[in-house]
């Protein structure tokens, strides 16, 4: 199963968008799946359910950071490469979806009880979020 299919499978089984994206690439990154799921959990729903940066986007940035990031604070070429990869990802995602903000993508403020209830009633997480998970994983596959 490729990472795109794996991300879709994780999301369909109940994991957050951020978890689904990071976990789908965890094997390639030599990161235990369980660790990936724990690290990424709090980024779902636009960071803790606040509707901020889309969790699929956050998960993708984690993947890029693990792949291209450096542990040396003086490694400017690595920092530049990572920034370039992230900007490329963000541009592609935004070109496809016009935004990277969860509430904007869903068209509703999920940080409020009323907004979250409405999003659940309209099945926005089941109907909208899979395409963001798929898109993030697809873009990552091309960037890696």
C-alpha positions as CSV (number, residue, x, y, z in Angstrom):
1,X,0.0,0.0,0.0
2,X,1.4,3.4,-1.0
3,X,1.5,6.3,1.5
4,X,-1.5,8.0,-0.2
5,X,-3.6,4.9,0.3
6,X,-2.3,4.4,3.8
7,X,-3.2,8.0,4.8
8,X,-6.7,7.5,3.4
9,X,-7.0,4.3,5.3
10,X,-5.8,5.8,8.6
11,X,-8.2,8.7,8.3
12,X,-11.1,6.4,7.4
13,X,-10.4,4.3,10.5
14,X,-10.8,7.3,12.8
15,X,-7.4,8.9,13.1
16,X,-7.1,12.7,12.8
17,X,-5.9,14.2,9.5
18,X,-2.5,15.1,11.0
19,X,-2.0,11.6,12.3
20,X,-3.1,10.0,9.1
21,X,-0.5,12.0,7.0
22,X,2.4,11.6,9.4
23,X,1.8,7.9,10.1
24,X,1.5,7.1,6.4
25,X,5.1,8.2,5.9
26,X,6.4,7.0,9.2
27,X,8.0,3.8,7.9
28,X,9.9,5.8,5.2
29,X,11.1,8.1,7.9
30,X,12.2,5.3,10.3
31,X,9.7,6.6,12.8
32,X,7.6,4.1,14.7
33,X,4.0,4.4,13.7
34,X,2.9,4.6,17.3
35,X,5.2,7.6,17.9
36,X,4.0,9.3,14.8
37,X,0.4,8.9,15.9
38,X,1.1,10.4,19.3
39,X,3.2,13.3,18.0
40,X,0.6,14.3,15.4
41,X,-2.6,13.8,17.5
42,X,-2.8,17.3,18.9
43,X,-2.6,18.9,15.4
44,X,-5.9,17.5,14.2
45,X,-8.9,19.7,13.6
46,X,-6.6,22.7,12.9
47,X,-4.4,22.3,16.1
48,X,-6.4,21.0,19.0
49,X,-9.7,21.4,17.2
50,X,-9.3,25.2,16.9
51,X,-9.8,25.4,13.2
52,X,-6.3,26.8,12.6
53,X,-3.8,25.3,10.2
54,X,-5.3,22.2,8.6
55,X,-4.1,19.0,10.3
56,X,-3.2,17.4,7.0
57,X,-0.9,20.4,6.3
58,X,0.6,20.1,9.8
59,X,1.2,16.4,9.3
60,X,2.9,17.1,5.9
61,X,5.1,19.7,7.5
62,X,6.1,17.2,10.1
63,X,7.0,14.7,7.4
64,X,9.1,17.3,5.5
65,X,10.8,18.3,8.7
66,X,11.7,14.7,9.6
67,X,13.0,14.1,6.0
68,X,14.9,17.3,5.4
69,X,15.4,18.9,8.8
70,X,18.7,19.1,10.6
71,X,19.8,18.8,14.2
72,X,22.6,21.3,13.6
73,X,21.5,24.9,14.3
74,X,24.2,26.2,12.0
75,X,23.3,24.1,9.0
76,X,21.9,26.9,6.9
77,X,21.7,24.9,3.6
78,X,19.5,22.3,5.4
79,X,17.3,25.1,6.8
80,X,17.0,26.6,3.3
81,X,16.1,23.3,1.7
82,X,13.5,22.6,4.3
83,X,12.0,26.0,3.9
84,X,11.9,25.6,0.2
85,X,10.2,22.2,0.5
86,X,7.6,23.6,2.9
87,X,6.9,26.6,0.8
88,X,6.5,24.4,-2.3
89,X,4.1,22.1,-0.4
90,X,2.0,25.1,0.9
91,X,1.8,26.6,-2.5
92,X,0.6,23.4,-4.1
93,X,-1.9,22.7,-1.4
94,X,-3.2,26.3,-1.5
95,X,-3.4,26.2,-5.3
96,X,-5.6,23.1,-5.0
97,X,-7.8,24.2,-2.1
98,X,-7.5,28.0,-1.9
99,X,-6.5,27.9,1.8
100,X,-4.6,26.1,4.5
101,X,-6.8,27.0,7.4
102,X,-9.1,24.3,8.6
103,X,-12.1,26.5,9.3
104,X,-11.8,28.2,5.9
105,X,-11.5,24.8,4.2
106,X,-14.6,23.6,5.9
107,X,-16.5,26.8,5.6
108,X,-17.3,26.9,9.3
109,X,-15.7,27.9,12.6
110,X,-15.2,24.6,14.3
111,X,-13.6,26.2,17.4
112,X,-17.1,27.0,18.8
113,X,-19.5,24.4,20.1
114,X,-22.1,25.6,17.7
115,X,-19.7,25.4,14.7
116,X,-18.5,22.0,15.7
117,X,-22.0,20.7,16.1
118,X,-23.0,22.0,12.7
119,X,-19.8,20.5,11.1
120,X,-20.7,17.2,12.6
121,X,-24.4,17.4,11.5
122,X,-23.2,18.2,7.9
123,X,-20.7,15.4,8.0
124,X,-18.0,17.9,7.0
125,X,-15.1,15.9,8.5
126,X,-16.2,12.7,6.6
127,X,-17.0,14.5,3.4
128,X,-14.4,17.2,3.1
129,X,-11.3,16.1,5.1
130,X,-10.5,13.0,3.1
131,X,-9.7,15.1,0.1
132,X,-7.3,17.2,2.1
133,X,-5.5,14.1,3.5
134,X,-5.3,12.7,0.0
135,X,-4.0,15.9,-1.4
136,X,-1.4,16.4,1.3
137,X,-0.1,12.8,0.9
138,X,-0.1,13.1,-2.9
139,X,1.9,16.4,-2.8
140,X,4.4,14.8,-0.3
141,X,4.9,11.8,-2.5
142,X,6.0,14.1,-5.3
143,X,8.2,16.2,-3.0
144,X,10.0,13.4,-1.3
